[in-house]
Amino acid sequence: MEKITLRPVKLERDFGQLAALFSIEQNQHTSESALILDYKEHKERIIRLMVAENDQGEMLGFNWAVRSRFDPKQVYFYIIVKPEYRKHGVGSRLYEDLEQAAKKARINSIQITIRDTCPDCEAFADKRGFIEKSHYIGLALKLDTFDNQSYDDLIAKLKGEGFHFTSMEAMGNTEDAQRKLYQLNDSTSMEKIIPEGEHSWLSFEDFKEKVIQTDW
């Protein structure tokens, strides 16, 4: 393998390639403009963002580490290497760099999300002492083929048991209704989704900005 050189990311030069690598790794399209917007929004919490290059100046991969919104001593990170350059020490070099940056920033916990479809990613994390804290399953609903009539009997049964079905619009979308929605989402996510009883949002105001005011 050629010499691997690390350098800080350059916005105009690198983000198109970073977006392409995110799209490949996450199996979901990420545009350059959206990634730049995300970078600018969270820039103050990013502790490390480096690119790995070979002798010809070709990008091989990158690391990206950002502090948690809930705990400044906790970091979430990505290390993504181009498929043709994997298992040649690029990922290891990027991780070592990230780990040193985390130590310098006095971070006490670094976390990563790994897809089940990437056993090499899991092996990479296992080798470095990572322990699985939680397991998520992502589900997608195809609305163009979804048959909601199959739920008619179940809904009728629940109504007969005293359950009331409504909507934010019917409730007037008042702040009181929004707070009830926040409390419901926060409590259920702590019980079923987020590990160790952590919150999904910093506060009601955070929930309002990221959920209620979002243009779905």
SELO-730508 format. One record per residue: residue number from 1; x, y negated, z of N, C-alpha, C in turn. Coordinates in steps of 0.001 Angstrom, whole numbers, plus 500000, padded with zeros to 6 digits. Atoms other than C-alpha are relative to their C-alpha. Example, Ala and Ser with C-alpha at 12.3 -4.5 7.8 and 13.67 -1.06 7.14 Angstrom:
2
1;500890;501190;500000;512300;504500;507800;500900;498800;500000
2;499180;501190;499940;513670;501060;507140;499230;498910;500730
This chain:
216
1;500844;501199;500000;500000;500000;500000;500877;498755;500000
2;499271;501255;500063;501197;496498;499182;499936;499270;501343
3;500004;500825;498802;501941;493909;501831;498640;499333;500165
4;501294;500615;499688;498778;492651;503526;500250;498679;500720
5;499852;501325;499405;498615;488943;504296;498640;499484;500443
6;501240;500584;499491;495957;487295;506444;500093;498479;499951
7;500075;501465;500019;494862;483687;506040;498593;499566;500381
8;501350;500504;499689;491937;481511;507202;499142;499934;498740
9;500922;500042;501132;488875;481615;504976;499907;498583;499437
10;500208;501283;500672;488348;478826;502441;498597;499999;499412
11;501426;500038;500312;484750;477789;501922;499728;500158;498502
12;500314;499990;501431;484692;477084;498184;500651;501173;499275
13;499260;498939;500684;487219;479745;497238;499492;501399;500332
14;500226;498636;499524;486077;482728;499293;498551;500428;500176
15;501324;499593;499547;482391;482637;500158;499191;500763;498958
16;500663;499194;501015;481206;484021;496827;500363;501464;500146
17;499546;498620;499811;483312;487141;497407;499510;500567;501328
18;500519;499540;498715;482284;487334;501058;498538;500403;499876
19;501422;499698;500191;478623;487229;500033;499823;501304;499235
20;500082;498764;500779;479207;489996;497482;500318;501214;500865
21;499649;498895;499111;480866;492194;500116;498908;500254;501031
22;501131;499830;499089;478047;491561;502591;498858;500731;499293
23;501090;499383;500762;475553;492557;499877;500241;501491;499815
24;499660;498587;500185;477377;495841;499211;499864;500758;501311
25;499948;499295;498721;477859;496752;502856;498631;500122;500654
26;501291;500005;499328;474372;495831;504076;498861;500458;499097
27;501007;499531;500960;472559;497070;500958;498839;499017;499886
28;500992;501073;500087;470740;493749;500828;500689;498759;499451
29;499343;501126;500669;471457;490762;498626;500216;498825;500947
30;499639;501202;499252;473246;487882;500323;500576;498997;499007
31;499518;501006;500944;473696;484714;498280;501119;499176;500625
32;498911;500842;499519;476741;482484;498543;499461;498792;500757
33;500560;501195;499357;474589;479469;499416;499422;500322;501374
34;500576;499604;498710;472767;481342;502189;501095;500293;501014
35;498899;499686;499095;476050;482565;503655;500701;498725;500470
36;499396;501282;499622;477516;479056;503615;499121;499279;501019
37;500931;500624;499059;474396;477763;505361;500103;500651;501366
38;499864;499275;498742;474714;480479;508013;501324;499641;500684
39;498685;500366;499461;478400;479653;508448;499962;498618;500653
40;500056;501363;499476;477722;475956;508946;499133;499922;501259
41;500905;500009;498847;474889;476669;511387;500673;500571;501241
42;499399;499314;498855;477017;478940;513590;501501;499744;500131
43;498561;500238;500053;480465;477477;512952;500619;499820;501381
44;499434;500285;498677;480965;476318;516547;500172;501261;500839
45;499900;498761;499226;480500;479885;517823;500939;501027;499362
46;499099;499062;500678;482845;481568;515313;501396;499897;500613
47;498662;500015;499406;486111;482574;516999;501063;500497;499025
48;499026;499510;500982;487732;484266;513999;499316;500272;498668
49;500495;499752;501356;487196;484332;510237;501207;499963;499075
50;498762;499887;500767;490164;485603;508252;499805;500896;498782
51;500014;499228;501240;490717;486977;504751;501319;500760;499879
52;498804;499204;500282;493153;489782;503872;500264;499977;498500
53;499614;500053;501409;495048;489457;500587;501196;500911;499734
54;498795;499281;500398;497613;491488;498645;501015;499020;499414
55;498935;500858;500527;500772;490181;496972;499546;499129;498835
56;500513;500758;501141;498758;489007;493965;498964;498954;500396
57;500988;500964;499530;496455;486902;496125;498573;500477;499854
58;501350;499444;500128;493487;489239;495600;499421;500272;501382
59;500645;499729;498724;491017;489391;498467;499735;501495;500144
60;500209;498585;499709;490934;492850;500047;498846;500213;500974
61;501049;499899;498995;488508;492196;502888;500061;498806;500941
62;500026;501125;499051;487731;489919;505822;499487;500459;501354
63;500645;499820;498696;486845;489759;509506;499210;498745;500328
64;500883;501129;499644;484147;487547;511021;499480;500289;501403
65;500412;499789;498612;483617;487250;514775;499333;498749;500548
66;500771;501137;499496;481021;485036;516443;499508;500280;501416
67;500479;499856;498623;480107;484455;520078;498489;500216;500026
68;501429;499814;499779;476718;485644;521287;499366;498693;500456
69;500725;501190;499543;474134;482906;521783;499666;500101;501481
70;500439;499777;498624;473331;484456;525159;501158;500096;500988
71;498853;499807;499117;476800;485172;526541;501274;499587;499258
72;498805;500484;500707;479875;483155;525460;501206;500915;500135
73;498909;499048;499836;482110;485997;526676;499784;501262;499163
74;500326;498845;500837;480517;488407;524214;500071;499605;498528
75;499811;500284;501422;481356;488602;520498;499420;501129;499154
76;500447;499058;501025;479671;490280;517550;500874;499780;498768
77;499077;500202;501116;481825;490940;514513;499703;500914;498811
78;500011;499208;501230;482071;492223;510969;501444;500178;499539
79;498779;499778;500765;485035;493799;509236;499571;500737;498741
80;500421;499397;501262;484352;494497;505572;501175;499979;499032
81;498900;499835;500947;486928;495812;503107;499431;500498;498676
82;500435;499519;501309;486465;496312;499383;500154;501521;499940
83;499961;498529;500019;485663;500008;498755;501300;500582;499458
84;498790;499445;500621;488734;500554;496546;501258;499799;500843
85;498833;500242;499161;491071;499293;499286;499834;500572;501410
86;500213;499414;498678;489670;501229;502230;500964;501161;500250
87;499090;498942;499548;491810;503691;504203;501438;499743;499552
88;498625;500382;500328;494973;501778;503342;500554;499006;501019
89;499492;500857;498938;495387;499826;506574;499450;498589;500040
90;500543;501364;500032;493435;496712;505613;499066;499759;501182
91;500942;500134;498888;490625;497273;508118;500707;499967;501343
92;499240;499972;498745;493118;498103;510864;500682;498662;500255
93;499321;501295;499859;495048;494908;510217;499005;498908;500378
94;501024;501001;499695;491871;492827;510261;499468;500166;501420
95;500494;499772;498642;490691;494472;513481;501031;499560;501036
96;498952;500413;499063;494035;493939;515226;500030;498478;500146
97;500031;501464;499977;493876;490268;514271;498803;499494;500796
98;501220;500402;499293;490310;489977;515546;500124;500269;501498
99;499849;499643;498589;491142;491751;518794;500915;499012;500720
100;499097;500980;499398;494033;489379;519468;499304;498655;500198
101;500742;501260;499888;491781;486384;518789;499002;500066;501153
102;500964;499822;498911;489190;487797;521207;500691;499908;501360
103;499247;500074;498746;491807;488216;523933;500398;498557;500306
104;499591;501394;499823;493049;484672;523386;498824;499135;500433
105;501208;500753;499652;489465;483391;523668;499372;500487;501301
106;500467;499436;498728;489019;485404;526910;498623;500659;499862
107;501226;499235;500223;486222;487508;525437;500096;501311;500765
108;499956;498745;499246;485287;490480;527630;499189;501124;499373
109;500779;498954;500673;483015;492373;525211;499903;499686;498515
110;500172;500164;501444;483115;492855;521440;499093;501118;499497
111;501006;499045;500455;480236;494559;519657;499864;499962;498488
112;500169;499873;501441;479528;495788;516154;498774;500858;499712
113;501125;499190;500460;476528;497179;514287;500465;500841;498817
114;499552;499069;501036;477154;500252;512117;498802;500725;499410
115;501076;499289;500682;474840;501799;509540;500227;501507;500084
116;499902;498544;499960;474073;505522;509805;500577;500576;498716
117;499545;499520;501303;474962;505844;506131;501498;499798;499782
118;498557;500237;500132;478607;504943;506803;500769;500766;501077
119;499252;499223;499001;480337;507790;508691;501432;499511;500180
120;498638;500530;499870;483731;506226;507944;500028;498799;500944
121;500094;501155;499095;482604;503066;509750;499899;500470;501448
122;500152;499453;498648;481558;505123;512759;501322;500568;500499
123;498707;499438;499620;484888;506957;512756;501000;498890;500335
124;499127;501153;499760;486717;503603;512571;499749;499431;501394
125;500352;500552;498686;484838;502336;515638;500337;500975;501123
126;499707;498986;498980;485165;505609;517570;501496;500045;500316
127;498546;499936;499830;488924;505616;517026;500507;498867;500876
128;499573;501176;499241;489120;502205;518676;499256;499848;501322
129;500593;499961;498669;487111;503160;521740;498615;499419;500148
130;501358;500536;499896;483683;501761;520886;499028;501095;500436
131;501008;499077;499476;480720;503379;522651;498623;499549;499541
132;501345;500343;500470;477184;503526;521260;499124;499560;501168
133;500886;500537;498972;474843;501354;523353;498537;500183;499639
134;501388;499874;500439;471684;501610;521272;499978;500439;498544
135;500159;499500;501373;470345;503076;518043;498718;499406;499436
136;501142;500665;500617;468035;501163;515715;499587;500720;498723
137;500528;499472;501253;465801;502348;512887;499293;498860;499280
138;500631;501059;500783;464886;499867;510178;498925;500563;499089
139;501123;499543;500815;461511;500310;508507;499516;498876;499103
140;500517;500987;500951;460077;498555;505464;498623;500440;499523
141;501365;499719;500434;456412;498324;504455;499775;499400;498616
142;500285;500473;501354;455529;498074;500760;498543;499541;499939
143;501345;500560;499915;452541;495757;500848;499175;500244;498747
144;500759;499805;501236;451624;496338;497198;499352;501375;499921
145;500588;498655;500001;450879;500020;497907;499393;500377;501352
146;500496;499693;498656;449850;499800;501575;498475;500048;500021
147;501450;499821;499897;446323;501096;502275;499576;499739;501439
148;500372;500331;498618;445062;499282;505359;498673;500618;500414
149;501283;499382;499659;441689;501047;505154;500186;501264;500835
150;499742;498787;499221;443302;504115;506691;500020;499712;501499
151;499980;500381;498586;443407;502172;509969;498630;499537;500500
152;501323;500500;499611;439721;501221;509998;499434;500747;501197
153;500557;499197;498902;438667;504103;512266;500739;499734;501310
154;499206;500256;498797;441519;503462;514701;499668;498635;500584
155;500334;501346;499530;440725;499738;514901;498620;499977;500639
156;501355;499930;499444;437042;500485;515468;500017;500672;501370
157;499878;499293;498725;437977;502912;518251;500573;499080;501077
158;499377;500903;499033;440218;500351;519956;499056;498869;500395
159;500987;501032;499681;437528;497676;519704;498959;500545;500970
160;500968;499368;499105;435133;500105;521363;500534;500170;501405
161;499363;499860;498688;437616;500469;524210;500272;498648;500655
162;499864;501324;499400;437625;496716;524769;501131;499148;499470
163;498921;500801;500584;440593;495579;522698;499419;498956;499055
164;500463;501099;500847;440162;492255;520918;501097;499622;499015
165;499035;500346;501044;441927;491558;517614;499765;498564;499545
166;500125;501402;500383;442637;487947;516728;501238;499570;499227
167;498845;500543;500717;445181;485699;515031;500359;498654;500603
168;499596;501310;499505;447147;482581;515839;499093;498910;499442
169;500896;500986;500607;444916;480670;513439;498686;499931;500758
170;501268;499966;499274;441782;481810;515262;500142;499431;501410
171;499747;500521;498654;443385;480836;518575;500388;498527;499975
172;499697;501419;500121;444063;477352;517238;501476;499668;499906
173;498544;500189;500053;447838;477870;517128;500469;498958;501020
174;499652;500945;498938;448044;475916;520390;501306;500416;500674
175;498769;499658;499292;451152;475769;522548;499757;501122;501001
176;500324;498933;499055;449411;477964;525120;499987;501350;499291
177;500040;498758;500772;448759;480611;522445;501403;500394;499551
178;498631;499728;500426;452334;480304;521193;500835;500554;501152
179;499258;499510;498836;453696;480808;524706;499601;501432;500342
180;500445;498624;499763;451577;483937;525130;500635;500949;498986
181;499357;499195;501034;452950;485240;521832;501477;500193;500314
182;498583;499919;499619;456473;484461;523004;500201;500994;501136
183;499876;499101;498856;455965;486262;526323;499789;501452;499592
184;500266;498643;500477;454537;489298;524535;501197;500546;499228
185;498862;499561;500807;457379;489500;522019;501253;500179;500845
186;498800;499932;499176;460057;488838;524619;499983;501228;500897
187;500084;498861;499083;458816;491474;527059;500084;501328;499258
188;499962;498733;500739;458275;494175;524425;501364;500249;499378
189;498667;499800;500579;461655;493584;522765;500996;500404;501074
190;499114;499617;498906;463391;493844;526147;499797;501456;500383
191;500308;498634;499599;461633;497149;526841;500353;501023;498927
192;499910;499007;501062;461903;498788;523422;501135;499788;499004
193;499069;500286;501086;464490;497069;521226;501382;499605;500501
194;498716;500557;499586;467216;495083;522955;500570;500795;501175
195;499418;499213;498916;469647;497095;525137;500217;499206;501270
196;499677;500558;498691;470128;496452;528848;499140;498806;500383
197;500919;501049;499591;467097;494177;529176;500357;498615;499525
198;499620;501313;500517;468600;491366;527113;498827;499359;499271
199;501057;500735;500688;466401;488677;525604;500338;499835;498520
200;499803;500235;501433;465889;488167;521875;500125;498518;499687
201;499962;501454;500216;465535;484390;522240;500478;499313;501274
202;499475;500735;498850;467157;481830;524500;498894;499436;500869
203;501091;500662;499295;463840;480226;525446;498778;499968;499093
204;501188;500176;500839;460328;479475;524216;500312;499078;498831
205;499651;500939;501070;461755;476564;522224;500795;500695;498904
206;499211;499238;500975;464224;478934;520549;499091;500921;499186
207;500971;499132;500674;461404;481384;519728;499141;499191;499036
208;500845;500859;500832;459290;478541;518370;500720;499608;498714
209;499222;500413;501178;462064;477403;516043;500266;501164;499056
210;499558;498890;500833;463119;480844;514820;498876;500920;499539
211;501114;499127;500380;459706;482539;514608;498790;499195;499539
212;501254;500699;500297;456706;480227;514742;500160;498998;498865
213;499802;501031;501019;458169;477480;512574;500682;500517;498739
214;499348;499419;501171;459757;479877;510096;499015;500139;498848
215;500823;499841;501195;458401;479836;506554;500187;501417;499481
216;499867;498598;500388;457872;483552;506108;499731;500178;498519
